[in-house]
Amino acid sequence: MGAPKPGSYVPPSRRGGGGSVMPDDPMQRRREENSVRVTNLSEDVTEADLAELFRPFGHIQRIYLAVDRVTGESRGFAFVTFAHREDGERAIRTLNGYGYGHLILRAEWAAPREPRP
């Protein structure tokens, strides 16, 4: 197969980078820099609950709620990625130590993800 015609669709797997996000991609770093890790969540919390809780602090780009593969229940932590770091800072200041349901939340900046081998 030769080079695609200009303006034609190229599937992600055929684009430069093999369709995956490169570790030194500036957009990926920016997303990780704006990610808040929230822990001590109850088993029945949903992504919609987290969106409602974090929405007042700013535009949310992504919510990842860790769930058990077998039971489908929350594993007790999530990552909320904001468009702007200042929004994440406000969320951390307000929600760290906040009583949510019957638990006290812990909110902090997410540690950068280690590159996969």
Backbone torsions as a table, in degrees:
resi	resn	phi	psi	omega
1	MET	NA	133.2	-179.8
2	GLY	-88.5	-168.9	178.5
3	ALA	-67.7	144.0	179.7
4	PRO	-68.0	153.2	177.1
5	LYS	-67.4	145.5	178.1
6	PRO	-56.6	133.5	178.3
7	GLY	85.4	-3.5	180.0
8	SER	-87.1	157.8	-179.7
9	TYR	-70.4	135.9	175.4
10	VAL	-123.8	117.6	-179.4
11	PRO	-61.8	151.7	-177.9
12	PRO	-54.4	-34.8	-178.2
13	SER	-68.7	-17.7	-179.8
14	ARG	-101.0	-6.9	179.6
15	ARG	-79.5	163.5	176.7
16	GLY	-57.2	132.2	-179.3
17	GLY	102.0	-4.7	174.3
18	GLY	69.9	16.5	176.3
19	GLY	87.3	-6.6	178.5
20	SER	-103.1	160.2	178.9
21	VAL	-78.0	128.0	-178.8
22	MET	-73.0	141.3	-177.5
23	PRO	-60.0	-28.9	-179.1
24	ASP	-99.4	19.9	175.9
25	ASP	-69.1	121.5	-177.8
26	PRO	-61.0	-32.5	178.6
27	MET	-66.7	-40.3	178.7
28	GLN	-64.5	-42.4	178.7
29	ARG	-62.1	-42.4	-178.9
30	ARG	-62.4	-41.4	178.5
31	ARG	-62.6	-43.8	-179.7
32	GLU	-66.0	-35.5	-179.6
33	GLU	-67.3	-23.9	-177.7
34	ASN	-102.4	15.1	-177.3
35	SER	-94.0	131.8	177.7
36	VAL	-106.1	131.7	175.8
37	ARG	-98.1	124.6	178.7
38	VAL	-117.5	129.3	-176.5
39	THR	-125.3	171.9	-178.3
40	ASN	70.1	39.7	176.2
41	LEU	-87.7	150.1	178.1
42	SER	-73.6	165.0	-177.2
43	GLU	-68.1	-24.4	-174.8
44	ASP	-99.2	9.0	178.5
45	VAL	-69.8	147.1	179.9
46	THR	-121.0	168.7	176.0
47	GLU	-62.0	-36.1	178.6
48	ALA	-63.7	-38.4	176.7
49	ASP	-61.9	-43.8	-179.5
50	LEU	-66.9	-39.4	177.9
51	ALA	-60.8	-43.2	179.0
52	GLU	-64.4	-38.5	-178.9
53	LEU	-70.6	-40.1	-174.0
54	PHE	-94.7	-18.0	-176.2
55	ARG	-55.7	-37.7	-178.9
56	PRO	-61.4	-15.5	-175.6
57	PHE	-91.3	-13.1	178.4
58	GLY	148.0	-178.4	-177.2
59	HIS	-68.0	124.9	179.0
60	ILE	-96.1	127.0	177.8
61	GLN	-87.4	-36.0	-173.1
62	ARG	-158.8	143.3	171.6
63	ILE	-126.5	128.3	174.4
64	TYR	-120.5	113.9	177.1
65	LEU	-104.0	119.6	179.7
66	ALA	-74.1	124.8	179.8
67	VAL	-124.6	149.1	177.1
68	ASP	-70.2	131.3	-176.7
69	ARG	-66.5	-30.7	-176.7
70	VAL	-84.1	-51.6	-174.0
71	THR	-89.5	-23.7	-176.6
72	GLY	79.2	2.6	178.9
73	GLU	-84.5	155.7	177.6
74	SER	-60.6	143.4	175.9
75	ARG	-89.6	2.9	173.5
76	GLY	98.4	3.3	177.0
77	PHE	-146.5	160.8	-179.5
78	ALA	-153.1	164.6	174.0
79	PHE	-122.0	130.5	177.8
80	VAL	-119.3	121.2	-178.0
81	THR	-106.3	123.6	-179.9
82	PHE	-98.4	155.6	176.7
83	ALA	-68.8	-33.2	-177.3
84	HIS	-126.3	136.8	-178.0
85	ARG	-60.1	-34.8	-179.5
86	GLU	-60.4	-36.2	178.5
87	ASP	-64.3	-41.7	177.1
88	GLY	-64.0	-39.2	178.3
89	GLU	-61.2	-44.2	178.3
90	ARG	-62.6	-41.3	179.5
91	ALA	-62.9	-43.6	-179.9
92	ILE	-63.5	-46.9	-179.6
93	ARG	-59.5	-38.4	-175.6
94	THR	-83.2	-40.8	-170.7
95	LEU	-95.1	-14.8	177.1
96	ASN	-69.2	116.4	-177.0
97	GLY	90.3	3.3	-179.1
98	TYR	-77.0	135.1	176.1
99	GLY	-78.4	119.0	-179.7
100	TYR	-128.9	116.3	-172.5
101	GLY	68.8	-126.2	178.7
102	HIS	-109.1	14.8	-177.5
103	LEU	-124.3	160.5	176.4
104	ILE	-101.3	119.5	-177.6
105	LEU	-74.9	152.2	169.5
106	ARG	-121.8	124.5	179.8
107	ALA	-123.3	133.1	-178.9
108	GLU	-155.0	166.5	176.1
109	TRP	-67.3	139.2	177.4
110	ALA	-72.3	139.9	176.0
111	ALA	-70.9	144.0	177.8
112	PRO	-57.8	143.3	-179.1
113	ARG	-73.7	135.7	177.3
114	GLU	-73.0	139.2	177.9
115	PRO	-63.9	141.8	179.1
116	ARG	-81.8	144.6	179.8
117	PRO	-69.6	NA	NA
